[in-house]
């Protein structure tokens, strides 16, 4: 029997993908970049897993998870990697709502910060 490392591209474990997504918020730029690169490579293997992990992290928003831009970049990798047979309109709609909510909340937050600075 061949070892998993000799099989070429194996399917990543959900826990490993969750750790990589969480590492996008690490203080170290090197860790964030390595996580991003790994997730970009994993996305074609299991785009739905990557998208699920990213959407779970994004529920907390910017206050809980500091690198939402990185999460959305990884989500873009996942969406691009989806096979047409895997696309579910309600799932894509859910992802769009997450992105829209973050855009709106970040705009509101910036507006509130600007008002505070003017006072």
C-alpha positions in Angstrom: 0.0 0.0 0.0 1.3 3.4 -0.9 1.7 6.1 1.7 -0.4 9.2 1.4 2.6 11.3 0.5 3.3 9.2 -2.5 -0.2 9.4 -3.9 0.4 12.9 -5.4 -2.5 15.2 -4.6 -4.6 13.9 -1.7 -7.8 15.5 -0.4 -7.1 17.8 2.5 -8.7 17.1 5.9 -11.3 19.7 7.0 -9.3 20.4 10.2 -6.2 21.3 8.2 -8.1 23.7 6.0 -9.7 25.3 9.1 -6.2 25.8 10.5 -5.0 27.4 7.3 -8.0 29.7 7.1 -7.4 30.7 10.7 -3.8 31.4 9.9 -4.8 34.1 7.5 -5.3 36.3 10.6 -1.8 35.5 12.0 0.4 38.5 12.9 3.2 37.2 10.8 3.1 38.2 7.1 5.1 35.1 6.3 2.4 32.8 7.9 -0.4 34.7 6.2 1.3 34.4 2.8 2.1 30.7 3.3 -1.5 30.0 4.3 -2.8 31.9 1.3 -0.5 29.9 -1.0 -1.6 26.6 0.5 -5.3 27.4 0.3 -4.9 28.5 -3.3 -3.4 25.1 -4.0 -6.1 23.3 -2.1 -9.0 25.1 -3.6 -9.1 23.1 -6.9 -9.0 19.8 -4.9 -12.0 20.6 -2.7 -13.5 24.1 -3.3 -16.6 23.5 -1.3 -14.5 22.6 1.8 -12.4 25.8 1.4 -15.6 27.9 0.9 -17.3 26.4 3.9 -14.3 27.1 6.2 -14.0 30.6 4.9 -17.7 31.3 5.3 -17.6 29.9 8.9 -14.7 32.3 9.8 -16.3 35.2 8.1 -19.5 35.0 10.2 -17.6 36.8 13.0 -16.7 39.7 10.7 -13.7 42.0 10.9 -14.0 42.5 14.7 -13.4 38.8 15.3 -11.2 38.0 12.4 -8.8 40.7 11.3 -7.9 39.7 7.7 -11.3 39.5 5.9 -9.6 40.6 2.6 -7.5 37.4 2.8 -10.6 35.3 3.5 -12.3 36.8 0.5 -9.3 36.2 -1.8 -9.3 32.6 -0.7 -13.1 32.4 -1.3 -12.5 33.7 -4.8 -10.0 30.9 -5.4 -12.7 28.4 -4.3 -15.4 29.9 -6.5 -13.2 29.9 -9.5 -12.4 26.2 -8.8 -16.0 25.1 -8.6 -17.2 22.7 -11.3 -20.4 23.8 -13.0 -22.1 20.7 -11.5 -21.2 21.8 -8.0 -22.7 25.3 -8.2 -25.8 25.7 -6.1 -27.5 29.1 -6.6 -28.6 29.3 -2.9 -25.1 28.6 -1.7 -23.5 31.2 -4.0 -26.2 33.6 -2.8 -25.2 32.9 0.8 -21.6 33.7 -0.1 -22.6 36.9 -1.9 -24.6 38.0 1.2 -21.5 37.4 3.4 -19.4 39.5 1.1 -22.0 42.2 0.8 -22.5 42.4 4.6 -18.8 42.8 5.2 -18.5 45.5 2.6 -21.4 47.4 4.1 -20.1 46.9 7.7 -16.6 48.0 6.7 -18.0 51.1 5.0 -20.1 51.9 8.1 -17.1 51.4 10.4 -14.9 53.7 8.3 -17.6 56.3 8.3 -18.0 56.1 12.1 -14.2 56.3 12.5 -14.1 59.4 10.2 -16.9 61.0 12.3 -15.0 60.3 15.5 -11.9 61.8 14.1 -13.7 65.0 13.1 -15.2 65.5 16.5 
